[in-house]
Structures are given as C-alpha cells and as structure tokens.
Amino acid sequence: MASEKEKMLTQKPYIPSDEELANDRLYAQSRCFEINSIPPIEISKRNDLYKELLGSYGKKFLIETPFHCDYGYNIHIGENFYSNYNLVILDCAEVTIGDNVMIAPNLGIYTAGHPIDAENRNSGREYAIPVKIGNNVWIGGHVVINPGISIGDNTVIGSGSILTKDIPANVIAAGNPCKVIREITGEDKKYYYKKREL
Ligand SMILES: CC(=O)SCCNC(=O)CCNC(=O)[C@H](O)C(C)(C)COP(=O)(O)OP(=O)(O)OC[C@H]1O[C@@H](n2cnc3c(N)ncnc32)[C@H](O)[C@@H]1OP(=O)(O)O
C-alpha cells in the first residue's frame, strides 16, 4: 500500500499528519528557523543551509530572509535566482522555477489545498499539485500562486495578483484573478517603465 508521502508526491489525496510527513516538515521548519536566524553578513553560511534544504539549485542564487517552506526537497530553482523578503512555498508537490527568475516580497506559492466539501475536508485529507515557473519571469510583490499553476517564459506578473489559471509566455498579467494585460513586444526594449527610455 502506498505511504502518505507516496500519495502526496503522486497528486493523490493524503493525510499530512502522517508521522513521516510530520518529521519531514519538522526538519524543513528547523532548517528555515536556522536560515532565518543567520545575520545577513554571513551569506555563505546561509547559502550552505539553503543547499541542504532545497531539492536542486543553480550556481548563483540569493534568497532573502525570512523564507519558509514545508519540505524543501520539492523545490527546484534554476540559475541566477533572486527572491526578496518573505517567500513562502508550500512545496507539498514539486515547485520548479526556471533560470533568471526574480521574485518581489511576500510571494506565496501554494501547491496544497483541501477538499471543498466540509465532510471530506474534516477527514484530514489534502492534495498537492505541482507549480511551474518558466525562465526569465519577474513576479511582483504580494502575489499568490494557487496549486497546479504554470507561468510561461519571459512573463511579468503584476503586484498583488492571484493566479488561479495558467499564464502564457511573453505577457504582462495582473489582477485578482490574474489575467493577461498585454503581450510583451520589441517595443518594450526601448523603455524601463511607462515610456521612460533606457
Ligand atoms: C524582485 C523585486 O523585489 S521587484 C520590487 C517590487 N516591485 C513590484 O512588485 C512592482 C511590480 N510592478 C507592477 O506590478 C507593474 O504594474 C507592472 C510592471 C506589472 C506593469 O507595469 P506597466 O507595463 O507600466 O503597466 P501599466 O502601468 O501601463 O498598466 C497597464 C494596465 O494594467 C493595470 N495594471 C498594472 N499593474 C497592475 C497590477 N499589479 N494589478 C492590477 N492591474 C495592474 C493598470 O492599471 C493598467 O490598466 P488600465 O489600462 O485599465 O489603465
């Protein structure tokens, strides 16, 4: 019979209070506590702990603190990753982040959820669906990414957005719910912000 962890990792409903999963979370929470307690000047010590926690990572990354996650081993970040303060990743399923991704403060990536029906929900089961962020994506502050969402390459997500559906490549998307505002074109190469020329 599949363990609760196997169920979690294969997108089946699972019981998160299971002992193996509770121990895995305790390990990750303890690592996050250590990471968040390290003075910013000791950045290489902090990065060594991130490397022990994360599933995979590129040669260059900077994840400001505080940082919080559930398991760590389900998080895969590409080359040249930057996250500002207070990144929260509920990585019950895999969270795959491409190369050259920049994240503003207070992003929540939530792979997990609970059944809508109260009786099912009270049974203690939850589910987790992977999240995927492409290459060269910039995500503004105070964004929430729901379970199962993917964001295409080169896309910009506006501050305060709630992602309930996949967002394609090469667009600006924003709002609650997050929708495409416009495509990014060659014209954008001329400016850095609202017709301010580079
Ligand atoms: C890595 C870091 O730490 S970054 C530091 C943190 N910085 C941020 O979080 C800033 C994020 N920036 C934004 O959200 C910006 O609004 C951007 C980059 C997404 C868009 O900027 P612009 O291309 O200049 O878009 P522009 O201002 O022309 O807006 C176009 C339309 O989209 C709307 N819009 C733009 N941003 C958002 C948003 N975040 N939420 C909802 N609507 C938005 C505008 O109101 C406008 O609507 P209208 O056509 O009805 O008037």
The ligand as an ORCA input file, in Angstrom:
! r2SCAN-3c Opt
* xyz 0 1
  C      12.330     41.470     -7.398
  C      11.716     42.616     -6.644
  O      11.835     42.673     -5.462
  S      10.829     43.812     -7.507
  C      10.282     45.031     -6.320
  C       8.802     45.030     -6.109
  N       8.137     45.721     -7.215
  C       6.925     45.352     -7.633
  O       6.293     44.446     -7.126
  C       6.415     46.161     -8.785
  C       5.617     45.305     -9.784
  N       5.186     46.100    -10.933
  C       3.941     46.090    -11.415
  O       3.056     45.427    -10.890
  C       3.698     46.936    -12.676
  O       2.379     47.436    -12.605
  C       3.883     46.102    -13.976
  C       5.387     46.007    -14.233
  C       3.279     44.723    -13.908
  C       3.170     46.746    -15.180
  O       3.679     47.977    -15.448
  P       3.288     48.733    -16.844
  O       3.705     47.974    -18.035
  O       3.832     50.080    -16.715
  O       1.739     48.676    -16.861
  P       0.747     49.929    -16.864
  O       1.017     50.729    -15.652
  O       0.860     50.591    -18.194
  O      -0.663     49.246    -16.724
  C      -1.428     48.723    -17.789
  C      -2.794     48.357    -17.220
  O      -2.605     47.271    -16.286
  C      -3.039     47.636    -14.991
  N      -2.093     47.078    -14.009
  C      -0.752     47.243    -13.977
  N      -0.236     46.607    -12.933
  C      -1.257     46.017    -12.282
  C      -1.337     45.225    -11.118
  N      -0.246     44.917    -10.427
  N      -2.554     44.773    -10.742
  C      -3.663     45.111    -11.455
  N      -3.645     45.864    -12.574
  C      -2.447     46.318    -12.971
  C      -3.013     49.166    -14.974
  O      -3.904     49.685    -14.037
  C      -3.405     49.499    -16.403
  O      -4.804     49.367    -16.515
  P      -5.639     50.360    -17.500
  O      -5.143     50.031    -18.896
  O      -7.063     49.959    -17.254
  O      -5.301     51.742    -17.093
*
